[in-house]
Amino acid sequence: MSDLTGKVFVVTGGESGIGQAIALRAARDGANVTVGGLNAEGLDETVAAMSNYAGDGMALPTDVTDPDQVNAMIAGTVEKFGRLDGVVANAGAFVKQTSFAEMDLDDWNRVVAVNLTGVFLCLQATLKVLLKQGEGGSLLATGSSTAIRPIPGMIPYTASKGGVHQLMRALAIELAEDKIRCNTIVPGVTRTQALMVGGPEYASRGLKYVPMDELVEPEELAALVSFALSDEAPHMTGTLLKVDAGRTSG
């Protein structure tokens, strides 16, 4: 169990799945957490669940593709908790699997807007606060095993997540002197609501690419993220934090 007592983080996509698990684990480890996302009801459920833990929680419905909303989310967090120690830019978007030749431009633009531009906006808004505070901090973003080992039919998702991987590598170098650590979460095929809605057949299609033939649980990722956010990992930066049941091995 990592110690995040007194620290303050923002987690986007915090209404369900991986983002919710990260927010709850951080609160369990003592952090105060703002959860942002589009589903206000889901965000409220996450905050309600945080009341069982040491850390405090706040929900701020936010569209991560809107700079004004992102800035308001970060400003609201600082106003409530008095400081900011980092962000987990986790909000993501998918589209129906299709061939590249048949891909719709609107689908491409929507996925890139959420998965890459949304990450950029959240990281930049957080970074401005961290630099002003001058005490270091932690920036995390959710990438994907598909950015390392692509799956057919998922070009927009794969390309956007590949951009996230490279963005975080570059930031790790740029911000090293400021003691701001930048890491990427790399989930495998994970047991989330979005996956389970597709049914057993959909999950089984994803598992054919996984050597261990098992779904990753969101809580596994959350435990690793909590460690990466803590003072126990002062030199962990520019790293792919992979929990993928062997998906990207070999």
Number of C-alpha atoms within 10 A of each C-alpha: 11 20 17 25 16 15 22 25 30 29 26 34 29 35 27 20 18 26 28 27 21 29 34 29 25 34 28 23 23 20 27 27 28 29 32 30 23 17 16 17 11 20 26 19 15 24 23 15 15 23 14 12 16 17 23 21 27 21 25 24 24 22 20 30 20 15 17 12 18 25 18 14 26 23 17 15 24 17 11 11 18 10 18 25 26 25 28 29 29 28 25 23 15 17 16 9 14 14 12 12 6 8 17 12 9 9 16 17 11 17 22 24 19 22 30 27 20 24 27 21 21 29 23 15 18 26 22 11 18 22 15 9 13 11 12 19 27 26 28 26 29 24 32 27 23 22 21 16 12 17 15 11 16 19 20 24 27 25 19 23 26 20 18 24 25 14 19 27 18 13 18 22 14 12 17 15 10 14 18 25 27 30 27 28 26 24 24 26 25 25 17 15 11 12 15 13 10 10 10 10 10 12 18 15 10 18 19 12 18 19 13 13 15 19 18 18 19 20 19 16 24 21 17 18 22 25 18 26 29 20 15 13 13 15 12 18 25 21 18 21 20 19 22 24 20 16 23 20 10 4
